[in-house]
Amino acid sequence: MTLALYGCILLLAAIAYFILQNRIIHVHGKDSLLAKALGTDLKGYLSPVFYILGIISSFFIPWLAGAFYILVAFMWLIPDKRIERILREVEKRRLKA
């Protein structure tokens, strides 16, 4: 039960991140630098799926639930260079102009 509750908290945080990200993109437009940098945002879509799998598995195989939560943490520890790449491209264009 504790792992399920922990998974629910993680899931709610992932949903809040998703909402925030989409609101920022909505305000700045789908052609904004952020929207281009994020692209499909695979990590953002996979995280809630893994959290849901963790919540479900917490009732049957608790160690697997922990593994799902740790997997998501490791996914987000890997640096994401998308935003930096877009900013570098913009800077190169400015310098050429």
N, C-alpha and C positions, 0 to 999 in steps of 0.2 A: 504494500500500500504506500509506503514512503517513496519508493522509486516511481510509482505512478504519479504521485503528487509532484515530485520533483520534475518529472517529464512534462506535466501540465504547465508548470511555471516556465520551463524552457520553451514549450510550445507557444505560450502567450507572449513571451519575449520575441520569438521569431515572427509571430503575427504582427506585433507592434512594429518591428523593423520593416516588414513588408509594407505595411500601411504607410509608414513614414517615408520610405523610399518612393513609393508610388505617388504620394502627395507632392513630394519635391519635384519629381519628374513632371507631374501634371502642371505645377506652377510654372516651371521653366520650359515646358514643351517637350514633345517627343524627339525633337531635333537638337536638344541641348547637349552639351558636352557630357554631362552626367549620364543621360540616357544612352548616348553612344558608347560611353565607357562601360556601362553595366551590361549592355547587350542582353543576353538571355539570362544572366545571373543564376547559373546552375547551382551554386552554393545556397543561394537564397531560396530556391525552390526545393532543393533536397533536404535542407535542414528540418522543415516541418514534417516532411515524410518520415525521416529517421526518428524524430521525436514521437510521432504517432506510433511507429513500429515499436519504439522503446516502451511507450505507455502500455501497449497491448501485451508485449512480451513480459512486462514486469509482473504480471499476474501468473505467468506460467514458468518462465525461465528468467529469474531475476538477473543473473550475470549477463545475459544477452541484452537486457535493457541498459545496464551500465555500459556495455560495449557500444551500443548505439549512441549513447550520450557522449562517450569519449571520442567516438568516430567524428561526430559533428564538431567537437572542440578542436580536434586535430585538423579537420578541414579548414576551420577558420584561423588556425595558427599559421597555415601556409600563406605567405604573403601574396596578395592579389595585386598585380601590377597594372590592371586595366586603367585605372584613373591616372596613374603616373604616366603611362604610355600616351594617353590622349593629351595630357598636359604638355608632354615633351613635343608631340606633333604640332600643337598649337604654337608653342614657343618657336619651333623651327620655321613655321609659316610666317610668324611675326618678324623674325630676323631676316628672312628672304625678302620681305616686302619693303 
